[in-house]
Amino acid sequence: MFFKRTSQLQPLPDIPVRTTRDRDNPFLTSIALLSSDRLVVGDRDNRSVMLFDVVQDEVLHQLEVDSTPLSVCSLPGTRAAVALPFDNTILILNCDNELSIDNRITVQKDLQELRYSNGHLIVLYNFGKIEKLHMNGAVVRQTNLETSSLHIYQPLSVMTKGNVTSIYVGDYDNRRILRLDEDLQEQQVYPLPRDNVPWSVLAVGENQLLVSDRNNRLWQLDSTMGRWTRLKKIEFDSMAFCHNRHVLYCGVHDAVKRYAIS
């Protein structure tokens, strides 16, 4: 277990994200760990997805897509899924050496976030609607989470340990994290400390979550104990964790920030 109650985050050099194809400065909307040396990165302002080598600190390939990619997640093998909310579309990408589109899945409007779990896509929509889909887009299960109509449920993360899958959803309005099971049924609620609101959520294993709040403070949640620990103040929009390298990657505007875990 790398994230302990006493875990420390030590800054490493930032990775600037820039390619000659960019019309505008990149604005990273989401990142996902494809392997210990590669990230898949969504770029809002250039409507593109990038395959990034974190060892060489360079973009290996950049694929322009039809609209803004607001969420990406890794799939088994060398594949990734990308949410294009304004097109009601999920792209399945092959990420071997270059990015290419393997499949397109049409979903309902108001698509917000997506993650992968045990052969299925977990898809989150605005205002608390969540679905479990087959990889061909067929709906396995759907439910509406209890929320107000003022804001969306934004952050989403999934962790599977053995035969147990936990789906974590950040509830902005009610200032809490929800834990759902693989049938999308609510199992537990974790109120955020000090009346904060969740901005991003990442399950990192061993019942540990990283949660950033709206004020750029990064917290660690032990979901077994319900215990919160404040780690650091970091400005970012998305994050990914590499167990092999013990490194936390944080996407912020036109760079990827790196933090060593000790």
C-alpha positions, 0 to 999 in steps of 0.5 A: 500500500503506497498511500498511508496516513503519513504519505507525502507528495514530493513535486517532480518536474512538470511535463509541458504538453505541446505539439506542433499541431496545436492551434491553441495552447492545450487545455487538459480536461482529463488524463488516464494511465494506459501503462506505467510509461504512457498516458492518454490525455484529452485536450479541450481547446484543440479537440484532440486526444494525445498519447503521451510518453512519461519517460521521454516526456513527449507526445507520441501521437495526437488524434483530432476528434469531432468535439471536446473530449471531456473524459478519458479512461483506460481499457484492457490492453492498449485501448482507451475510451473517450467521452465526447459529450457534445456529440453524445458519443463515446470513442473506443481508441486503439492506443498501440503506437498511434491513436486510431478509432476502433468504435463509436458508441452513441449514448444519451445526451448530457454525458459527463464522465466514464470509467471502465469496470469488468468488461463494462463502461460506467457512464455518468450523466448530468444531474445524477443519472448513471448507467452500466453499458456493455462495450457495444453500448447496450444498457445493462443497468441504469439508475438515478442518484438522489441529488438536487437539480442545481448542479451535476454529479461530476467526479467518478472513479471505479476500483475493483478488488477481487470480486468486489467493485466499488464505484465512487461518485462525487456529489457537488451539491450535498458535499459528499462522496457516494460509494455504489456497488456494481449494480449501481446501488448506493452502499455508503456515504462520505461527507467531505470535511469542513463543508468542502465540495468534491472536484475530482475523485481517484480510487488508488487501491487498498480502500484509499481515495484521493479527493480534491475539493473546489479550493484545490486542496487534496485529501486522502480518504480511507473508505474503510475507516471513513477517515480524511487526511489533508495532503497538499494544495494542488491546482489541477483538473484530473489525476492518474496514479501509477503504482509501479512508479509510485507517481501521481500525475495531475493534469493542469491546463497545458502541463502534467504535474508529477508527484512522487509518493513516499 
